[in-house]
Structure formats: C-alpha cells, structure tokens
Amino acid sequence: AYNALEPHIDARTMEIHHTKHQQAFVTGLNGLVANNPDIGKKSVEELSRGLASVPEAIRTPVRNFAGGHWNHMNFWMMMKAGGGGDPTGKLADAVKSAFGDIGKMKEEFNKAAATRFGSGWAWLVVGKDKKLAIGSTANQDNPLMGLDVTGKGTVEGTPVLGLDVWEHAYYLTYQNRRPDYIKAWWNTVNWDDVSKRFDKAMA
C-alpha cells in the first residue's frame, strides 16, 4: 500500500513515485522494445549487466529506462512496513567484516547517499571479490552496469540494498533535506529481502 511506509515516506510520494516516475521508465522501455524486438528478449537485469552489447544508437535510452525500472522494482522490495533495525546472520557477519560494525556501515552508506551530486542512488553491493562495498551511481545507473559503461559510478557488483536519492523520492516531505530522508529511510529497510539478495550473490 502506498501508505505502508508512513510516517517515514508519505503515501502521496510513494504513489507519484510508482505511478508516474517508474511508469515512465516502463513506458519508455516498451517503446524501445516495439522498435527493437531483440532487447525485449532480455530481462531488465540482463540489459543492465550487458549494456555494452546493446546497439550504440539505443544504448543511452536503454540504460536510462532499463536501469530506472530495475532500480525501482527492487527498491520497493527492499522496504517494508515495520522495517528497520539491523541485519542478522551471515549478512550481519559480512557487514562487521567489511566495515567494523553496523553503525559504521550505515555511516558510510549515509555519506554515499548524501554526497551523490544531483540525482542518483546509493548502494550496498557484493563485489566480484565477494566482499561488501558501498558507493553510488548517477541518474538511473546501477552497479550491475559496470564502471566502464557508466563512467559516473563509484561501485560495481550485485546490489543487495539501494536508496533512491532523486528529489522525487522525498521532496514532498523533506524538501531539500536529503540527510533527514536518509535517516528516516533506515526505518523502512526490509532486512529479510536484503539478506536473501546477499545469500544469492554469495552463492
């Protein structure tokens, strides 16, 4: 439900975010598929991972639309009503190994989210070395795409947690106070979903 994350993220923001912003990416990608049926044979994750093989003439819109759709459809799953708290189990152990403790991980993540200039995303990923890392990407890029393709990312790997820091994600409640939004968002994190993503990435 659009009001499920209140008071941390308001219902109107969630409704606009889902029905207008994400919908625009779906509509845009479907339009590309209509004229380029080969890309329609791949999932949005496959398009993100294989962006370099997409014909150059349509690579930028595919990057934007597929990236935007992948980012959002996973973003919703990474949050839940009554979320928050701290990770447990293997994910908690990996966080402590990589960052020292949960608090330090959150501090580094908050910094990545707050300092991403303009629009973009902050991410916790499992890197190619099977270790956790934190960074950010611009616009609707994601760490699946690889730094050689995006050129504006600070991390690559398999995302297990992501935060949308475009103003449309928080402006109605938080206006220009992105750090307040970031702080409130931790109360929505669905650590069960994040842990499943971590286990899959580590397999």
C-alpha positions as CSV (number, residue, x, y, z in Angstrom):
1,A,0.0,0.0,0.0
2,Y,1.2,3.5,-0.8
3,N,0.8,4.5,2.9
4,A,2.7,1.4,4.2
5,L,5.9,3.3,4.9
6,E,4.4,6.3,6.7
7,P,5.5,8.3,8.6
8,H,8.9,7.8,7.1
9,I,7.8,8.1,3.4
10,D,4.4,9.6,2.8
11,A,1.7,7.9,0.7
12,R,1.5,10.7,-1.9
13,T,5.2,10.5,-2.6
14,M,5.0,6.7,-3.0
15,E,2.0,7.0,-5.3
16,I,3.6,9.5,-7.6
17,H,6.9,7.7,-7.5
18,H,5.4,4.4,-8.5
19,T,2.6,5.5,-11.0
20,K,4.5,8.4,-12.6
21,H,8.2,8.0,-12.4
22,Q,8.6,4.3,-12.6
23,Q,5.8,4.1,-15.1
24,A,7.7,6.5,-17.4
25,F,10.6,4.0,-17.4
26,V,8.4,1.1,-18.2
27,T,6.6,3.0,-21.0
28,G,9.9,4.2,-22.4
29,L,11.4,0.8,-22.4
30,N,8.3,-0.8,-24.0
31,G,8.5,1.8,-26.8
32,L,12.1,0.8,-27.5
33,V,11.2,-2.9,-27.5
34,A,8.5,-2.2,-30.1
35,N,11.1,-1.0,-32.5
36,N,14.0,-3.2,-31.3
37,P,12.4,-6.6,-30.5
38,D,15.8,-8.2,-29.7
39,I,16.2,-6.2,-26.5
40,G,12.7,-7.4,-25.5
41,K,14.1,-11.0,-25.2
42,K,16.2,-9.9,-22.2
43,S,15.2,-9.1,-18.7
44,V,16.0,-5.6,-17.3
45,E,18.8,-7.2,-15.2
46,E,20.3,-8.8,-18.3
47,L,20.1,-5.5,-20.1
48,S,21.8,-3.7,-17.2
49,R,24.6,-6.3,-17.0
50,G,25.1,-6.4,-20.8
51,L,24.7,-2.8,-21.6
52,A,27.9,-2.7,-23.6
53,S,26.4,-5.1,-26.1
54,V,23.3,-3.0,-26.7
55,P,23.5,-1.2,-30.1
56,E,25.0,2.2,-29.5
57,A,22.2,4.0,-31.2
58,I,19.8,3.0,-28.4
59,R,22.2,2.3,-25.6
60,T,21.6,5.5,-23.7
61,P,17.8,5.2,-23.5
62,V,18.1,1.5,-22.7
63,R,20.5,2.4,-19.9
64,N,18.1,5.0,-18.5
65,F,14.8,3.1,-18.9
66,A,16.0,-0.4,-18.0
67,G,18.1,1.0,-15.2
68,G,15.3,3.0,-13.9
69,H,12.9,0.1,-14.0
70,W,15.3,-2.4,-12.4
71,N,16.2,0.1,-9.7
72,H,12.7,0.9,-8.7
73,M,11.2,-2.6,-8.9
74,N,13.9,-3.7,-6.5
75,F,13.7,-0.6,-4.3
76,W,10.1,-1.4,-3.4
77,M,11.1,-4.9,-2.3
78,M,14.0,-3.6,-0.2
79,M,11.5,-1.8,2.1
80,K,8.5,-2.9,4.2
81,A,6.1,-1.7,6.8
82,G,7.6,-2.1,10.2
83,G,11.1,-2.4,8.7
84,G,14.4,-1.1,10.1
85,G,16.6,-2.4,12.8
86,D,19.8,-4.2,11.9
87,P,20.7,-7.1,9.7
88,T,21.3,-10.5,11.3
89,G,23.0,-13.8,10.5
90,K,25.5,-14.1,7.6
91,L,24.8,-10.6,6.3
92,A,25.5,-9.1,9.8
93,D,28.8,-11.0,9.9
94,A,29.8,-9.8,6.4
95,V,28.9,-6.2,7.4
96,K,31.1,-6.4,10.5
97,S,33.9,-7.9,8.5
98,A,33.8,-5.2,5.8
99,F,33.0,-2.1,7.9
100,G,33.8,-3.0,11.6
101,D,30.2,-2.7,12.8
102,I,26.6,-2.0,11.6
103,G,26.8,1.7,12.7
104,K,29.9,2.3,10.6
105,M,28.3,0.7,7.6
106,K,25.3,3.0,8.0
107,E,27.6,6.0,8.3
108,E,29.4,5.1,5.1
109,F,26.2,4.4,3.3
110,N,24.7,7.7,4.5
111,K,27.7,9.6,3.2
112,A,27.5,7.9,-0.2
113,A,23.8,8.9,-0.4
114,A,24.2,12.4,0.9
115,T,27.2,13.3,-1.3
116,R,25.9,11.9,-4.6
117,F,25.7,15.1,-6.5
118,G,22.4,15.8,-8.2
119,S,20.2,12.7,-8.8
120,G,21.2,9.1,-8.3
121,W,21.3,6.1,-6.0
122,A,23.4,4.8,-3.0
123,W,24.2,1.1,-2.9
124,L,25.4,-1.7,-0.7
125,V,26.8,-4.4,-3.1
126,V,28.5,-7.7,-3.1
127,G,31.6,-7.1,-5.3
128,K,33.4,-9.5,-7.6
129,D,35.6,-10.4,-4.6
130,K,32.5,-11.5,-2.7
131,K,33.0,-8.7,-0.2
132,L,30.6,-5.9,0.7
133,A,31.2,-2.4,-0.6
134,I,29.3,0.9,-0.6
135,G,29.1,3.6,-3.3
136,S,26.8,5.5,-5.5
137,T,25.7,5.8,-9.1
138,A,24.3,8.8,-11.1
139,N,20.8,9.1,-12.5
140,Q,19.3,5.6,-13.1
141,D,22.6,3.8,-13.4
142,N,23.2,0.8,-11.1
143,P,26.2,-1.3,-10.1
144,L,25.3,-4.1,-12.5
145,M,26.3,-1.9,-15.4
146,G,30.0,-1.7,-14.5
147,L,32.1,1.4,-14.1
148,D,33.5,1.1,-17.7
149,V,30.0,1.7,-19.1
150,T,28.5,4.3,-16.7
151,G,31.7,6.3,-16.0
152,K,29.9,8.1,-13.2
153,G,29.6,5.3,-10.6
154,T,31.7,4.7,-7.6
155,V,30.9,1.0,-7.1
156,E,30.1,-2.1,-9.1
157,G,28.8,-5.5,-8.2
158,T,25.5,-7.1,-7.3
159,P,23.3,-4.7,-5.3
160,V,21.7,-6.0,-2.1
161,L,20.5,-2.6,-0.8
162,G,19.7,0.6,-2.7
163,L,18.4,4.0,-1.9
164,D,16.9,6.4,-4.4
165,V,18.2,9.9,-3.7
166,W,16.4,11.7,-6.6
167,E,14.4,14.6,-5.2
168,H,11.2,13.0,-6.4
169,A,11.7,10.2,-3.8
170,Y,11.5,12.6,-0.8
171,Y,10.7,16.2,-1.8
172,L,7.0,16.4,-0.6
173,T,8.0,15.6,3.0
174,Y,11.7,16.5,3.3
175,Q,12.1,19.3,0.6
176,N,15.9,19.8,0.2
177,R,16.7,17.9,3.5
178,R,18.2,14.8,1.9
179,P,20.0,13.8,5.1
180,D,16.7,13.7,7.0
181,Y,15.2,11.5,4.4
182,I,18.1,9.1,4.5
183,K,17.9,8.9,8.3
184,A,14.2,8.2,8.2
185,W,14.5,5.6,5.4
186,W,16.5,3.2,7.6
187,N,13.2,2.6,9.4
188,T,11.8,1.1,6.3
189,V,14.6,-1.3,5.3
190,N,13.5,-4.9,4.7
191,W,16.5,-6.8,6.0
192,D,14.9,-10.2,5.2
193,D,14.9,-9.2,1.5
194,V,18.4,-7.8,1.7
195,S,19.7,-11.0,3.3
196,K,18.1,-13.1,0.5
197,R,19.9,-10.9,-2.0
198,F,23.1,-11.3,-0.2
199,D,22.9,-15.1,0.0
200,K,22.1,-15.3,-3.7
201,A,25.0,-13.0,-4.6
202,M,27.4,-15.1,-2.4
203,A,26.3,-18.5,-3.8
